[in-house]
Amino acid sequence: MITTKVLTAHTPIGEWITHAEGGPLIRALLSDAGFDETVLAPIRQVPLGQLVALSQGKLGQDVVDDLVERVNNGVVPTTAGSRERIVSGRFEGRTVVVTGAASGIGRATASRIMGEGGRVVAVDVSADRLDEFAAGAPELVPVPADITDAAGIERILAAAGTRIDGLANVAGITDDFSPAHEVSDELWRRVFAVNVEGTFRLIRAVIPAMLEAGSGSIVNIASEAALRGSAAGIAYTASKHAVVGITRNCAVMYGPHGIRVNAVAPGGVATGIAAGAAPSEFGQGRLGGFFGLMPPIATAEQVAASITFLLSDDGVNVNGVVLPSDGGWSAQ
């Protein structure tokens, strides 16, 4: 079906492809690069502008800007804007610690909390990216820290102060799709150190302040790999199942004290975390068919909307839940 809707950089790629003028422009761009539109199927829900980041420098912002101008006869629509709906004041007066905050889901979560009036203690191992994020954001307190390191945890607590209203445990790493007979001790330990021990250590650190206040909300990032065995290698899958266990136990332990602990399980997201090694051929060969059933990937902002819902009072009656934010993948 061909549509004639006004297109912008914030319009999903799928709408560009089905647009009377936008479709031919996208197909021509792909043809010049030696591809056809089938390569865009997994990201058809992603805004066109995010292709710049996803291409890792192969596609410049100037190309996106040119497409928008051409499809609108040389005029960039003044209504071009994000579909994100900010809830003014939802985090007013609150301090929320967000890990993995320099990029991807963590950055989108931190940005939304600040946009809704909150103070964010932004934690990441990358000091440079944190400094760039903090520029012009007075509500953001950057803390370069490794959540697997005790000294790093202490710096996070010092920056947060005596009041901690929320914690979003977003920082994590994936594996290389290795099955049990291939996975190395080094990769296993590293994945568990970040995804499990780091998550646990930070929860343990913030709980006393929440107990004293009689309130608090913690959201851990699980994964589609926490819900099934066909989304990653054994290390990442096991680590995210452990995150679910941590979430549910803490929800039971601290619920009577006004502290809610939930998890969000993303599916495919337009942001990358990697183990830094070549993927296992055995693992990819076995899992490739399952990945073919995966719905189109989401944006980091869409997953952040799920996280901030649970962090906020909008999730007041939700505790111990693992919320799939996966476009329906877990329903298959």
N, C-alpha and C positions, 0 to 999 in steps of 0.2 A: 504494500500500500504506500503510495507516494503522498507525503504531507507537504504543506507550505508554511509551517510554523517558522517564526523568526528564530534564527540560529545565533548562538553566541559561543564563546569559549567554554561556558558553563553548561552547555547543552550536551546530554549524553551522546556518545559516539553512535549508538544505535539510531537515534533520531536524525543524526547527520546522514547516515547511510540511506534512510528511507525518505529523505527530503528531495524534492524535485530538482533543486539546484545543488544542494549540498552533496547528494549522493555521487553525482558525476565527478565533483571536485575531489572527494575522498578517494574514489576509485582511480582517478588519474594520478594522484599522489602516490598511492600504493603501487600502481603499475610502473611508475618511474623508478621505484625502489625494488621492483621485481617480485611484488606480492599481489595477492588479490584480497578481497574483503573478508575471506574466511579467517584470516589471521586476527581479525578484530573481534571475532565471536566471543572470546572469553572476557573482553573488556567493553562490551557494548553498553553497559550501564555507567561507565566511567566518563566524566566530562572530557570533552576534546582537549581542553587546556592541560590536562594531566599527562598527555602524551609526551610533553616536553621532559618531565621527570622520568617517566617510564622508559623513554628511549635512551636514557643515560647519555645525553649530549648529541645523539644522532639526529634528533629533530629539534630545531631551534624555535624559540618563542616567535621569531619573525615569521616562520611558516604558518603557525597557528593564527597569528594576527592577520596574515595575508588571506587565509581561507575565510576568516570572519568578514573581512572587508569585501572580498569578492562575492560572497553569497548574499551580502546586503548592499550590493551595488556601490561599494566604496564608502559606505556609512557604517560606523560601529554603533550598534544600538545602545542608547543610554540606559536601558533597563538591564543591561548585562550584569548579572550578579549571581551569587551563590544561592542554592536552594535551601541552605541551612536556615533553620528558624531559631533564632536566639531568644531565650526566655529571660527577659531583663530582670536582674536582681535575684535570680534563683540561687546564686552562691554568695550573695551579699554578706560581708562580714565573716566569711569562712576561709580557712586555710586548708588547702588540699595538696598533698605530696603526689607528684606524678613522676614515675620513672620512665626511662626511655624517651624523655621529653624533647630531645633535640630534633627528632624527625618522625615521620610516619604517624602511627596511631597515637603515640605519646604526645607528639607536638599538636596534633589535631585536638586531643583531649584537653591539653593545657590551654590552648587558644580558646576553646569553647568555654571553659571554666572562667577564664579572665573576661571573656566577652559577656558573661553572665554575672559579673561582679565579684568574683572570687580572687583570692590571693593564692598564687601557685608557687610551690617550692619545686622547681624543675630540676630533675636529676638525670644525668647522662654521663657516660664515660668520655664523651667528646666535649672538651672545654671550648674549642673554637666554634662549634655549631651552637652551643648554648649561648655564648656571647653574642653571636649573630641574632639568635632568637630573642635575647633579652633587650637588644637595642630598641628603644622606644616603647618598652613594655614595663612600666613602673610596678605593675602588679605581680611581676615575675621575679622570683629569687633564684638565680642560677646556682646550682651546686654540682660541680664536676666531681663525680664519685663513682666508685665501683661498688655495687650492692653486695658483692661477695666478700667485701673487705670490712672488717670491724671499724676501722678508722673512717671509712666512707659512711657507714651508718651513723656514726657519731656526728659527722659534719652535717648530715641531713637533719638530724634531730636539733642540732644547735641552730640551724638556719630556720627551721620551722617555728621554734619557740615553744612555749608551754601549751599552746592550743593547736591541736591537729584534728580537724573535722572530717577529713577524708584522705584516703590513700588509693591511688590507682597504680597497681603493680603491672606496668605495661612492658618493662624491659624484658627481653628474652632473645634467645638464639635458637635456630633450627639445626637440624642435622643434615647429613648428606644422603639420606634415604637408605642407609646401611641396614641390612637385616642382622639378626643376632650373630650369624657365623662370620660376619665381616667387620662389625663395629669395633673400633679400637678403644682401649681403656681411656686414652686421652680424650677422645670425643665424648664418650659416656660421662666422664667426670666433669668436663666443661659444660655440657648441656645441663646436667643436674645442678652444678654449682650456680649457674645463672637462673635457670627456670624454677628450680625448687628451693635450694638453700637461700638464694637471694630474696625470693618472695617470702619465705618463712622468716628470715632474719628481720626484714623490714616490718612485717606484721608484728612480730614479737616486740620490736622497738616502739611502735606507735600505740599499741594497746593500752599501756599504763595511762597515757594522757587521755585516751578515750574513756577508760574506766572511771577516771577522776571526774570527767565531764558528764558521764552518764549518757553519752551519745557518740555516734561516729558511723562512718560507712566506708567499707573496704571493698574494692572491686579488683579481682585478680583476672589476668588474661589467661584463659585456657586456650582452647583451639578446637577446630573440627577434629584434630588428632586426639582430643580428650574424649571424643564420643564414638570413635571407630578406630579400627586397626589398619585402615587403608589410606591414610592421609599423609604419612611421613615414615621415617625410619624408626627403628625400635627405641632409640635414645629419646628422641623428641616425643614420640607417642607415650612412652612410659613417664616422662617428666610432666607432661600435661595431664595425664591421669592422676599423678601425684598432686598437682595443683587443685584438681577437683576435690580430692580427699582433704587437703588443707582447708579449702573453702568450706566444705560441709561441716567439718569438725569445729572450726572456729565459729560458724554460724550457730551451732548448738551450744557451744561453751559460753558465748558472749551475748547471745540474743536477749536473755533476761536483763542484761545490763545496758540495753539501748543501743547496742552495736550490731549493725547488719553487715554480713559478709557474703558477697555474691561473686559470681564469675561470668565473664562474657566469653563465648567461644566463637571467634571469627572463622569464616571460611577463607576463600581467596580474597586478598586485599591488594590494592594497587600500591604496594610498598614492599620493599624487600629486606629480609633478614637472611643471613647466610652463614654457613659454618666455615666458609673459606676454603673448602676442598672440592675436588671434582665429585659429582654425584655418583653413587653406586650404580653400575649398569644393571646389576641383579635387581636392586630395589626399584629402579625406575622401570625396568622391564615388567616387573610384577604389578606395580601400582599404576602404570600408564593408562590402562583401561578404566580404572576407577576415576582418574582425573578427568576423563572424557565426560563423566556424568556431572561434573562440578558446574553449578550455575555461574553466570557471569560474575566476575570479581567486583567487590565493593570498593568505595573510596575510604580513605582513612577517616574522613569526616563522618561518613555514615556509621562506622563502627564507634567513633567517639560519641555519637548521639546515644547509642545503647549504653555506653559506659557512664555518661553523665546522667542519664535517667536513673540508673541504679545508685549513683553517688548522691543524688539529690533527694529531697523529701518527696519527689514524685514516686519514688520507689519505697515509700514508708512501710508498706505491707509485704515487701519482698525480702526474704532472707533465706540463705542456703540454696539459692537457685543457680543453675548453670544456664545462662541465656544464649542460645545459638543466635549469632548475628551473621548468618551465612547464606542469605537469599533462598532458604529452603533446602539447602543441601542435606541437612540432618533429617529431613522428612522423607528422603528418598529411600 
